[in-house]
Each structure stands twice: as structure tokens, then as C-alpha cells.
Amino acid sequence: MTPRTILSVAICVIVSLVMLAIGSRYLHPHWAFATLHSLQLHAAAACIVAMIFALALYRNIVAFLLLAGSIALAAHAVIMGQDYTAMATESDANAPSVKLLSFNILRDNQANGEAIARMIAASGADVVNIMEAEPLESHLSQLSAAYPYRIGCGILTKDCDQLMLSKTPLRRGSIRSLSPIFENRFIMAETEIRGHKINIAGIHTTKPYFDEFQTVELVRATLAMEEMQGPLVLSGDFNASSLAPNIRSFFTWTGLRTASYEPPTWPVSLGAFGLPIDHVYVRLPLKIRSISTLPSAYGSNHAGLMADIVISGQ
């Protein structure tokens, strides 16, 4: 075989292995491939590019089949992205809305704590969910002027990791651990915004390659949220995209829905080519009018999210 043929065959072998790993989701999803399942669109797009290059080197039926399979995986990823959505429509134009800010600010980001606190105070958000909130610990008094109600960082827990801030009173607040990997990374509360009772939850799940712990956490979060009747918004760092099989099961279990387009949030250095692993999910009658990343990451490796959520009449 010529060097061109050998390189083409090698690319075909690598792409076929990647496709098999992605395809395992359709038979029996395994946590070992969970990251690749989250990356299905990105990985399939890379496979398409690789197969076009392989075909340029040496044309054969196997390469054409792998190209077709890569296109099918990418197309299905796009389709899956539209399966569990709840977007506001024209009929919701005059519906009352809730602004929510969700941001993993990064535990080691002490140098930007004050700037983040100023940004939050000026954001206009009704509720704020912060992950890895330690850089804000020395700025809580500054934040209390805009957000007099909070859970976390000394309220219901001694640590300063998961944090919920609100302009309106937080009732029935609780904070709990979903697994032994990290403690106190799930907050639930209810509040009243513009005359409507809204259930608010903030979460930070374990990375998906930590055995089955992430799925266990999602199951426990599901059971906890069964206590919360009525409109519900859940936001946080899931360390997985909404394409992940366990996240899609989470939608089925909870009735939560997402935006038709979720902006990439990690790593911020990749910009538009990053992965949307930070999410804002809602349960009817809530719908998402818009969701966007914050103008700056303020030193974090995650982009923060600002969501405009409407209280729809269904």
C-alpha cells in the first residue's frame, strides 16, 4: 500500500472506533463513554472532517460509509437538541418574567471575587445561582444590599460552595448532598416573584467519568424535586451537555425542559466551539424567552448564563 492509502486506512480505523463509542449510547450507555456522548455533535463533526480528508487520500466504500455514519450521528445530535425544549412564543409576549443568573465562578478565582460581586449586584437578576462561590465569601455584605436573601455560605451550611441569592424571600430552603464526592451542592427553595410562586433549585453535579455518581446524583435530585409543586427552574453546572443519555433521562423523569439553543460555556477559551455544560432548565408553566452568556468570564473557565424566563399561561 502507498503511504496515502495507509494514512487513509488509519484514519478510517480511528473514526470507526470513535463512532462505535458514540453509538454505544443507542445500545447501553456506559459512564466510560459519557464525555464522548456529551460531545456527540463535536465528535461527529470532527469525524466528518477526518473522513473527507481520508477520502481525498484514498477513495473506498468503507470511507464513504464512515462519512455517511458520521453525518447521521451529527444530524441526530442536532435533532436531539430540539427534543426537550420549552421556548416562549408570541402568546407569551406580555407574560411576567423572571431573570436568573447562573455562574460557576471557579473556586481558585479569588482575584476576581470583588468584580464578580459588583457584576452580580448590578445584573438585575431576580435570583442568582453560584457554583464554587468561595471567592464571594468576603463580599457577601456587599451583595446583601441587592440580594438580602441567601442560602449557602453560612446559611444552612458552613461551607461556601453552592450559593443562592434572591431579591425576594426564600422559603422552605434546603441544601443537601447528592453523593459522597462533593457535599452540599444542591439547593432548593421557593420564592414569590411578581405575584407568582416559583420553585428555584441550583445544582453542581460530579463529572460524568466518576463512575455512576453523576447519574446517582441526578436520580436523587429528581426525587428531591418531587417535593416541589408548580413552576420550577433548575440551573447549574452539570459537567455534561443536554445530549448526554443520563441528562435526557433526567428530562423524562422530571418534566424539565431547556432552550432550543444552549450557548457553549466551557471551556471559555474555545468560545463558540466550546461545550454547553452549564444549563438553565424549566418546568411548565415556565418557558425560556432567551438565554445568553455573560459578556465576561471574570477569570473563570466557565461562562456565566443569564436567562429570561416567562411564567406562561401554557
C-alpha positions in Angstrom: 0.0 0.0 0.0 1.1 3.6 -0.7 1.6 6.0 2.2 -1.6 7.8 1.2 -3.5 4.6 1.4 -2.0 3.6 4.8 -2.9 7.1 6.3 -6.4 6.8 4.9 -6.9 3.4 6.4 -5.5 4.6 9.8 -8.0 7.5 9.8 -10.8 5.1 9.0 -9.9 2.9 11.9 -9.7 5.8 14.4 -13.0 7.2 13.1 -14.7 3.8 13.3 -13.6 3.4 17.0 -14.9 6.9 17.8 -18.2 6.2 16.1 -18.6 2.9 18.0 -18.0 4.7 21.3 -20.6 7.3 20.4 -23.0 4.6 19.1 -22.9 2.7 22.4 -25.5 5.3 23.7 -28.1 3.6 21.5 -27.5 0.2 22.9 -26.3 0.5 26.5 -24.8 3.9 27.6 -21.8 3.4 29.8 -20.2 6.1 32.0 -16.8 5.3 30.5 -18.1 7.0 27.2 -20.2 9.6 28.9 -18.0 12.5 28.0 -18.0 11.4 24.3 -21.8 11.2 24.4 -21.9 14.8 25.6 -19.6 15.6 22.7 -21.6 13.8 20.1 -22.1 16.8 17.8 -18.5 18.0 18.2 -17.0 14.5 17.8 -19.3 13.7 14.8 -18.3 16.9 13.1 -14.6 16.0 13.6 -15.2 12.6 12.2 -16.8 14.2 9.1 -13.8 16.4 8.5 -11.5 13.4 9.1 -13.4 11.3 6.6 -13.4 14.0 3.9 -9.6 14.1 4.3 -9.4 10.3 4.2 -11.4 10.2 1.0 -9.1 12.8 -0.5 -6.2 10.4 0.2 -7.8 7.2 -1.0 -11.4 6.6 -2.1 -13.1 3.3 -1.0 -16.5 2.1 0.1 -15.6 1.9 3.8 -14.6 5.5 3.9 -17.8 6.6 2.2 -19.8 4.5 4.7 -18.0 6.0 7.6 -18.6 9.5 6.2 -22.3 8.7 5.9 -22.4 7.4 9.5 -20.6 10.5 10.8 -23.2 12.7 9.1 -26.0 10.7 10.6 -24.6 11.0 14.1 -24.2 14.7 13.7 -27.7 15.1 12.3 -29.2 13.1 15.2 -27.3 15.2 17.7 -29.0 18.3 16.2 -32.4 16.6 16.3 -31.9 15.6 19.9 -31.2 19.2 20.8 -34.7 20.1 19.9 -36.5 17.2 21.7 -36.9 18.7 25.2 -37.4 22.4 24.7 -39.8 25.0 26.1 -39.4 28.3 24.4 -41.7 31.3 24.8 -44.0 32.1 21.9 -45.7 35.3 20.7 -48.6 34.4 23.0 -46.2 34.9 26.0 -45.2 38.4 24.9 -47.0 40.0 27.9 -46.4 37.2 30.4 -44.5 38.1 33.6 -40.8 37.2 33.5 -38.0 36.1 35.9 -34.4 36.9 35.3 -31.9 34.2 36.6 -28.1 34.4 36.6 -26.2 31.1 36.9 -22.4 31.0 37.1 -19.6 28.7 38.1 -17.1 31.3 39.2 -14.3 28.9 40.0 -13.0 28.2 43.5 -9.5 29.5 42.8 -10.7 32.7 41.3 -10.1 34.9 44.3 -8.6 37.8 42.4 -11.9 38.4 40.6 -14.2 38.0 43.6 -14.9 41.7 44.0 -15.5 42.3 40.3 -17.9 39.3 40.2 -19.7 40.6 43.3 -20.2 44.0 41.6 -21.4 42.4 38.4 -24.0 40.3 40.3 -25.2 43.3 42.3 -25.7 45.2 39.0 -27.1 42.3 37.0 -30.8 42.9 37.6 -31.3 39.2 38.1 -34.2 38.2 40.4 -32.3 35.0 41.5 -28.7 34.1 41.3 -27.1 30.6 41.5 -23.4 30.5 42.0 -21.2 27.4 42.0 -17.8 27.3 43.7 -18.7 30.5 45.5 -15.7 30.8 47.8 -14.3 34.0 46.0 -17.5 35.8 47.1 -17.3 34.9 50.7 -15.6 38.2 51.7 -18.1 40.2 49.6 -21.4 38.8 51.0 -22.2 42.1 52.8 -21.7 44.0 49.6 -24.1 41.6 47.8 -26.7 41.7 50.6 -27.7 45.2 49.7 -29.1 44.0 46.3 -29.8 40.4 47.4 -30.9 40.3 51.1 -31.8 36.6 51.0 -29.5 33.8 50.5 -28.8 30.1 51.1 -25.2 28.9 51.4 -22.0 30.5 52.6 -23.1 30.4 56.3 -26.8 30.0 55.8 -27.9 26.3 56.2 -24.3 25.3 55.6 -20.9 26.3 56.9 -19.1 26.0 53.6 -19.1 28.5 50.7 -19.5 26.4 47.6 -23.1 26.3 46.3 -24.8 29.7 46.8 -28.3 31.0 46.0 -29.1 34.7 46.2 -32.5 36.3 45.9 -34.2 39.7 45.9 -37.3 38.1 47.4 -37.6 35.9 50.5 -36.5 32.3 50.1 -38.9 29.9 51.8 -38.6 26.2 52.6 -35.0 26.4 51.8 -32.7 23.4 51.9 -29.3 22.4 50.9 -28.2 18.8 50.5 -25.5 16.5 49.3 -26.4 14.3 46.3 -23.4 12.0 46.6 -20.3 11.4 48.8 -18.0 13.0 46.1 -18.9 16.6 47.0 -21.1 17.9 49.8 -23.9 20.5 49.8 -24.1 21.0 46.0 -27.9 21.1 45.7 -30.1 23.9 46.9 -33.9 24.1 46.7 -36.2 26.9 47.8 -39.4 28.7 46.8 -39.9 32.4 46.4 -42.5 34.7 45.1 -41.7 36.9 42.1 -44.2 39.4 40.6 -47.0 37.7 42.4 -46.1 34.2 41.3 -44.7 31.3 43.4 -41.6 30.0 41.8 -39.5 27.0 42.9 -35.8 27.6 42.4 -33.0 25.0 42.5 -29.3 25.2 42.0 -27.1 22.2 41.3 -23.4 21.2 40.6 -23.0 17.6 39.6 -20.0 15.4 39.6 -18.1 14.9 36.4 -19.6 12.1 34.3 -16.5 10.0 34.2 -16.6 9.4 38.0 -18.2 6.0 37.7 -22.0 6.2 38.1 -22.0 9.0 40.6 -23.4 11.7 38.3 -26.4 9.5 37.4 -27.0 8.7 41.1 -27.0 12.5 41.8 -29.5 13.1 39.0 -31.8 10.4 40.4 -31.5 11.9 43.9 -32.2 15.4 42.6 -35.3 14.1 40.8 -36.6 12.6 44.0 -35.9 15.8 45.9 -37.7 18.0 43.3 -40.8 15.8 43.5 -41.5 17.7 46.7 -41.7 21.0 44.8 -45.1 21.5 43.2 -45.7 24.1 40.5 -43.3 26.2 38.4 -39.6 25.2 38.7 -36.3 26.5 37.4 -33.1 24.5 37.9 -29.7 25.9 36.9 -26.1 25.0 37.4 -23.0 23.2 36.3 -23.9 19.7 35.1 -20.5 18.9 33.7 -22.4 17.4 30.7 -24.3 18.6 27.7 -28.0 18.0 27.3 -27.2 15.3 24.7 -25.8 13.0 27.4 -28.1 9.9 27.9 -28.5 10.4 31.6 -29.4 14.1 31.2 -32.0 13.1 28.6 -33.4 10.6 31.1 -33.4 13.4 33.7 -35.7 15.4 31.4 -38.0 12.4 31.2 -38.0 11.9 35.0 -38.6 15.5 36.0 -40.5 17.1 33.1 -37.8 19.8 32.9 -37.2 21.4 29.5 -34.3 23.5 28.0 -33.8 26.2 25.4 -33.7 25.3 21.7 -30.2 26.7 21.6 -27.9 26.4 24.6 -24.8 28.6 24.4 -21.4 26.9 24.9 -20.0 27.6 28.4 -16.8 25.5 28.8 -14.0 26.0 28.3 -14.3 29.7 27.7 -11.1 29.7 25.7 -12.8 27.8 22.9 -15.6 30.4 22.6 -18.3 29.2 20.2 -16.6 25.9 19.8 -17.0 25.0 23.5 -19.5 22.7 25.1 -22.7 23.7 26.8 -22.3 22.0 30.2 -23.9 24.8 32.3 -27.7 24.8 31.9 -31.0 26.5 32.8 -33.9 24.0 32.8 -37.5 24.9 33.5 -40.8 23.1 34.2 -44.0 24.3 32.8 -45.7 26.7 33.0 -42.3 28.3 32.9 -40.7 28.8 29.4 -37.4 30.3 28.3 -37.6 33.5 26.4 -33.8 33.9 26.0 -30.6 32.6 27.4 -27.1 34.1 26.8 -23.6 34.0 28.2 -22.3 36.9 30.3 -20.1 39.4 28.5 -17.0 38.4 30.5 -16.0 35.1 32.3 -14.3 37.2 35.1 -11.3 34.7 35.3 -13.5 31.6 35.4 -13.1 28.7 32.9 -16.9 28.7 32.6 -19.1 31.3 31.0 -22.0 32.5 33.2 -25.5 32.4 31.9 -28.3 35.0 32.1 -31.8 33.6 31.4 -35.1 35.4 30.8 -37.9 33.1 31.9 -41.6 33.7 31.4 -44.4 32.5 33.5 -46.6 31.2 30.7 -50.3 30.6 30.6 -49.3 27.3 28.9 
